[in-house]
């Protein structure tokens, strides 16, 4: 009778269930991470930060010469408790099969060597960095953050929808969007005035990659009640800072029958839910990052869970800044001016030492769709600011009054031809509605304590960089 061998789908599964399979023959697959003392092969399959140690004896000497770092192998052997301190279990190999191919002469040109590389160096070979311990750890955390967001909204009875990536309007008013066209750039059609003839473009008008799914989300919420989107957004801003990407992901809920206070409550609950979920489900990866970066990640995350976000009006924020004793730059800001990152940093990190929600911003510095307050000077807007990372959520109660919204659009000289359908959401019946946008990568940055936003997304896109 043929001996039964237990095959595991992942090293994580094996580690979790190892007590049931001690002294039994098993089969596992993975990539070679490195060798130890010429008698151990260390493998990993990406399912966990933990590696699996394979003990090999002299009968594998000829085979070992063919194995390089990064090559994939299949191992059949007996699972035993390890005598070493670095792992609980290991496998005494009976059979080893090389699965993948590898070009040995290319080894020195990769980032797969068992040594520390800078994040900048890892970006140069972004297609390989998934195989490194630190980046695979970040990606597993990213996965759990994503899953927890969907789970939160599912439990709150939100409906998940997909909004267009191609749009005709800049909902943020930044004016820095990627143009989408199928024009032959060598034969661009012009009209009688010598201007670009957008009527001949694919959609019969000028189109762009979206900066937000909010406007379409509002249309969906006006019939479905509570919705959320989770998709890619784009900015053509030529900025190459640690906080900017040209392509990034946004979570954007929209809620009918909802005012600003409810909007702030949901946003705070979402962030705390995600952080708690990640602590519980990404403990090993967070512990690895904490140990590697020598920063108290768990303490910082638990502080968020244990405290209420400080809520402060824009007006009071300005007063705090003007009366602070932290330099002329902070004091020089006047009411009506937009807060800079340094102002937000001071308030969240130094003054409150806590996440904060700033609300009721001046009308003149916010987009047209935000509801005007009774003072006619401010709008029902809110931003959530986290220490060390800055703005992580921006949102507002939406202007549901048709005449007020129309007047605002005309005052700002916006393209009403592109917004006719948005106005009609109010024209055919409206309710108080609110929503916000959560920057997915910035949230990952905060949770993982990774400084550069380019290192928390699989394939970063930024000025002069669209490789891989």
Order of alpha helices (4+ residues) and beta strands (2+ residues): beta-alpha-beta-beta-beta-alpha-beta-beta-alpha-alpha-beta-beta-beta-beta-alpha-beta-beta-alpha-alpha-alpha-beta-alpha-alpha-alpha-beta-beta-beta-alpha-alpha-beta-alpha
